[in-house]
Amino acid sequence: MSARQEFLPYNIPLIEEDDIAEVVDTLRSGWIAKGPKTLEFEKQFAEYVGAKYAVALNSCTAALHLALVAAGIGEGDEVITTPMTFASSANVIIHTGAKPVLVDIDPITMNIDPKKIGEKLSPRTKGIIPVHIAGHPCDLDEIMTIAREHNLFVLEDGAHAVYTQYKGKMIGSLGDATAFSFYATKNLVTGEGGMVTTNNEDLYNKIRILSTHGMSRNAWNRYAQAGSWYYEVLEPGYKDNMSDIMAGLGLTQLAKLERMQGVRRDLAEYFNAEFAKIPELEEPVELDYARHAWHLYIIKLNLDKLSIDRGAFVEELKAENIGTSVHFIPLHMHPYYRDTFGYKAGDFPVAEDVFERIISLPLYPKMSMQDAQDVVDAVRRVIERFRK
Ligand SMILES: *Cc1c(COP(=O)(O)O)cnc(C)c1O
């Protein structure tokens, strides 16, 4: 007998009637590309995070990429990031022609370790992409101090960090630019989608123009009644903008974000209280300077107290009808980065050690308290069977 009858998926987005009605409203409006709803979503999101400017895009990957291009990063440059992230954070560096340079992580938060950044700086270093893993902020003061000293562009990967605060300030208002993801599994969803926020007007204008072919005016400016047909191409840009179908969802999701985050916090607090009683694993922390967004709930197994490894633990949870995931396989262990940049086992020992121990458990607003109890029961049952 498993802990529950039905399989609990690792993640399901919360889509309600208001979300559906808003998308239908866009479909009926006659304007389904980038238009009034995208502009409204940009305005509301910028206000929400306390940034002067926001540009809505079709992904967080596009947001990261355009911010780097707009900052003038390219061939011959180096950009620092972490091995403990999704491929996107490093791929965008490669897309500009620059080289990603990895810095090992802090074993507790799993965020980039600011104390190790210094060793990796070179005259070519132009930027740094800290990633707020799981929704726990990086130690930004330490990162910003290094960046200001060495004149580095700080682009935060906030894919997990909608709602995250650092020392009481919203992520999205602090670095030179911040990229957010609204992908289907994230805290706020538009299916696919992303946003870049900044307080720098010049950077904002560059990103906006780069996102639609480098054109001086977008379609909404041209086709609206007050618009003009005339435009000029200022540079060979990209096609990365959001559509109003996505932005409608963004608006309804933003309106319910506090409620969704309340559920995430309740679930996380329940998990933390229960897992604190289990010495075979470590529960995630929320340090003094942090407001956690609880995008992911990552436990770390104490493998010396167990007779099975992480892979087998995941299979046992599946047999208990609990879906899980692993965030992330460190970048330098993937064939592309390993072979291209000559990485080998042992290059980032903290990331490698943590990787062998981590499991992301289900945590999302659509989960009930009963679902959460089932997760705890399943973890307990597996540990009872395989405790050393
Ligand atoms: C999801 C994710 C991204 C990419 O987001 P997209 O919107 O899918 O492009 C980037 N970085 C991290 C850490 C992510 O988890």
Ligand as a Chemical Component Dictionary entry (heavy atoms), coordinates in Angstrom:
data_LIG
# 
_chem_comp.id                   LIG 
_chem_comp.type                 NON-POLYMER 
_chem_comp.pdbx_formal_charge   0 
_chem_comp.three_letter_code    LIG 
# 
loop_
_chem_comp_atom.comp_id 
_chem_comp_atom.atom_id 
_chem_comp_atom.alt_atom_id 
_chem_comp_atom.type_symbol 
_chem_comp_atom.charge 
_chem_comp_atom.model_Cartn_x 
_chem_comp_atom.model_Cartn_y 
_chem_comp_atom.model_Cartn_z 
_chem_comp_atom.pdbx_ordinal 
LIG C1 C1 C 0 12.702 28.388 -15.702 1  
LIG C2 C2 C 0 14.054 28.989 -15.565 2  
LIG C3 C3 C 0 14.613 29.832 -16.543 3  
LIG C4 C4 C 0 14.016 29.991 -17.904 4  
LIG O1 O1 O 0 12.726 30.454 -17.923 5  
LIG P1 P1 P 0 11.928 30.466 -19.317 6  
LIG O2 O2 O 0 10.817 31.425 -19.053 7  
LIG O3 O3 O 0 11.452 29.066 -19.539 8  
LIG O4 O4 O 0 12.848 30.928 -20.370 9  
LIG C5 C5 C 0 15.803 30.481 -16.275 10 
LIG N1 N1 N 0 16.458 30.293 -15.111 11 
LIG C6 C6 C 0 15.978 29.463 -14.159 12 
LIG C7 C7 C 0 16.745 29.331 -12.885 13 
LIG C8 C8 C 0 14.782 28.761 -14.359 14 
LIG O5 O5 O 0 14.337 27.920 -13.433 15 
# 
loop_
_chem_comp_bond.comp_id 
_chem_comp_bond.atom_id_1 
_chem_comp_bond.atom_id_2 
_chem_comp_bond.value_order 
_chem_comp_bond.pdbx_ordinal 
LIG C1 C2 SING 1  
LIG C2 C3 SING 2  
LIG C2 C8 DOUB 3  
LIG C3 C4 SING 4  
LIG C3 C5 DOUB 5  
LIG C4 O1 SING 6  
LIG O1 P1 SING 7  
LIG P1 O2 DOUB 8  
LIG P1 O3 SING 9  
LIG P1 O4 SING 10 
LIG C5 N1 SING 11 
LIG N1 C6 DOUB 12 
LIG C6 C7 SING 13 
LIG C6 C8 SING 14 
LIG C8 O5 SING 15 
# 
